[in-house]
Amino acid sequence: MSPFTRRVLAVVRRIPPGRVASYGDVAAMAGRPLACRAVGNIMRDCRDRDVPCHRVIGAGGALGGYAGNLELKRSLLRAEGLTVIGGRVRGFAAARWQARQAARGRTGANRASYCR
């Protein structure tokens, strides 16, 4: 397992129940702001039940993927109190979790346009 993968999994483990982070948020918190696709691949391949991969979603609240079982992802997010309508988390801005590093703006200037 690469150091980046370990950092990504550590970040995702810190996302509290009822909150979500985007693939780009996780990439930035793991130290590689433009690696949102790599985060998606790590989430896709993760089989560790201690990692709440369902809490990582696309920019703007889009659910993204979940190893081919999007209905399970919807169910898990709803069980944590989030409203999911179709393929989006409603109220994404309010449900979005960002660690202090990301909240302080050290996420990379180009991430917002690249990680959509």
N, C-alpha and C positions, 0 to 999 in steps of 0.2 A: 504494500500500500504506500502510495507516495505521501510526502509531507503535506502537499496541498489537499489531498483526499482526507487525511487525518484532520486538518484544520476545518475543512468543510463539514465533516461529520460532527466535530466538536461544536461548531456554530449552530448547526441544526438541532443538536441535543439541547441547546439553551433556549430555543423558541418555546415560550410557555403555551400551555393549552389555551385554546380560544384565540390565539394570535397566529399570524402568518407572516412570512417574509418572501420577497421575490427572489428568483434565481440570481438576479443582479445584486440584490442586497447581500445575499449569502456570499457571493463571489467577492464582493468588496470587503466584507467582514473577515473573510479568509485570506485577504491580502492580495487578491488578483481581481481588480474591479471589472475587467473586461472578459472574465472567464465564466460568464453566465451559462453558456452552452456546456462547458465542462461540468458545472454544477448540475445541470440537468442530466448529464450522462452518469455522474456519480449517484444521483438520486435514483435513476433508472436501475442501476446495477446493485444498489444497496439491498442487502438481505438481512441486515441487523435490525431486530425488532426494537432495540433501544433507541433507534434513530427515527424521529417522527417525520418521515419524508413527506407525508401528506400535508404538512404545514408550509411547504415550499411551493409557491405558485408563480404564475407568470406575472409580468408587469401589468399594472392596472387591475389586478384581481382575476385574471384569466386562470383557470385551474391548471392548464398545462397537461402533462401526462401523469400517469401513475401505473406504470408497467402494464398498460392495457386494461386497467380496471378503474376507469374514471368514476363509475358509480360507487365503488368502495371509497374512493377519495372524498366524494361528496358526502357520503354517510359519515365518515370519520370527522370531517369538518363540522357537519351539522350536529353531531353528538357532542362537540366541544362548544356549541352555542353559536356558531357562525351561520349566517344566512347565505345559502348557495342557491342561486337561481340560474338554471341552465348550466353554462360553463363558466360562471363567474361568482366570486365572493362579493356579496353586496356589502357596501360600506368598507371597501378595501382600505381606505386611508385610516379609518378608525381602528381596524383590526391589524394593521401593519405593525410589525415589531422590528425595531432597529436598535442594535446595540449602540452604546455610546460612540464608538468609533465612526459608525455610519452616520449617526445623528449629528456629529460635529462636522460633517462635510468632507471627510477624508476618503470619499468613495471613488474618486476619479472623475474628472470633468466630462469625459466622453461616455461614461457608462450609461447614462440616461438614454442616449440615442441608440446605442449599440444593443443593449439588453432589452429589447422589446419583443 
